[in-house]
Amino acid sequence: MSNRKREQKPTEVHTNGGAYVRGSVHTNGGDFVGRDKIVQAGERGVAIGGNVSGSTITTGDGNMIGPNEVHQIFAPVYEAIARADRPAQEKDDLRAEVQEIEAAVQQPQVEEGWLGRRLRNLKRMAPDIAEVLLAGLTGPQAVVSETVRKIAAKARAEGE
């Protein structure tokens, strides 16, 4: 017998655009998808993939939530700050505080403690401005998460 190793020809694989994996694949319970995976949200569901910051989100029933809808809640707040009889520096501080809150409520997950503190702080700084914001966040037209709505309702109820 010969001790020579057999020469192996390179393996040719034709996937027609699909994935090829040689060896084991461990997905830890997730899906292994060779190309595009189509996900349907179903009734009143929301399907999100990738970075959607600043995007419009469409729910399963056709409702759309985007930056413009959230800004509609905050526009009256900025108008109230502009009309307020306060020093310019205080108006700048209020505007910065509200901008941080606006950015936070647009995030998919809100840090409840942080948002609660910010809303209470705004209520102490400018109760009139806070009331405009809290009314917008708790109103029936508010396009914010249920978590944000509950935090705002709690802040609104405190001190009444």
N, C-alpha and C positions, 0 to 999 in steps of 0.2 A: 504494500500500500504506500501511496505517496503521502508525504507530510505537508505537501503544499496546500496553502489555503485556497479555497475556491474564490475566484474573482466574482464579485457581485456587480451586477449592472445597476446603475442608479434607477431608483423607482420613479416612474413617470405617473403623475396624478393629474387627472383632468377633472376639475370641480365645476366647470361652467359658471364661475363667479361665486360659488359657495365656499365655505370654510373647509380647511383640511387640518386636522390635528392628528399628529402621530403620537400615540401614547394615551395615557389616561387624562381625563378632564374631571376636575372636581369643582362643582359650582356651589357647594355648601347649601344645597336646597334651592338655589336659584335656577333660572333658565339658561341653557346654552343656545344661543341663536347665532347662526352663521352670518346673517346679514341683517336687514332691517326687521325689527319686531313691531308688529302692529298691535297696539293696545287700544281697546275701546273702553271708555269710562262707564258706560251704562247710564241708567236713569239717575239724574242729579249727581252724577259722579264727575270727578275732575281728573284728567290725565295730564301729567306734567313730565316733560323729559328735558334734561339739560338745563342750562342757565336761562331762566325766564325773567330775569331782573329787567324791569321796564317794559315787559311784554303785556299783551292782552291775553287773558285766560278765558277760554270758553268752557262752560260747564256742560254736562251731558244734556241738559234741557235747553241749551242755546243761550243761557244768560252769559253775559260777557262782563268781566271785571278787568280793568286796566288802570294805569296811572291816572288817566283823566277822571275816572269815577272817584278815586280816592281823593284827588285834588279838589273835587267838588265839595267834599266834606270840609276841607281845610280852607278853601277860598274865603268863606265868611269870617273865619278866624283871623286871617291875615288882614282882611278889611277892617275888622274891629280893632286890631292892633294899630293900623294906620290912622283910624279916627280917634283913638284914645287920647285923652288929655294927659299925656305922660312925657317925661323927658326923653330925648332921642336915644340916649344910652339904654334906658329901660325898655324902650320899644325894640331896640336891637337885641337885647337879651331875651325878650319874649319871643321875637321872631326866630331866634336861634333855637330856643327851647321847643317851639312848635315844629320847626323843621326836623329836629331829631325825633320827635314823636311821630311825625308824618312818615319819616323813613322807616321807623320801627314797625308801624302797623301794616306796612306793605310787605314785610318779610313773611315767609311761610310759617315760621315759628317765632312767637313773641316771648321774650323773657318777662314773665308775669310780674316778678318783683320790681324789675327795672321800670316797666311801664307804669305800674301802680305808683311808684315813688315820683316819677316825672309828672304824672297827672295831679297828684296831691301837692307837689311843689308848685306847679302852675296855678293851682287853686289858691295857694297861700299868696303867691306873687301878685296875681291878678284874677280875683274871683269872677269878674265880669267876662274876661277873655276865656277863662276855663269853662264857664257855663256854656258859651257858644260852642266850644270844642266838644264838650261832653254831650251836649244835645245832638251834635252831628254824629258822634260815635255810637250813640245809643238809639238814635231814631230809626224808624222802619226803613228808611231809604239808605241806611248806612251799608256800604259794601265792604265790610271788614269781617274778620273771623269772629266766630262766637266767643273765643277767648278774649279778644279785644273788647267786644261788646260787654262782656261780664265785668272785666276790669274797670271799664269806663263807668258802668252802672254802679259799681261799688264805690268808686271815687266820687261819683255824683251824689250818692246817698250819704256819704260821710259828712258830718258837720251840719246836716239839715235840721 
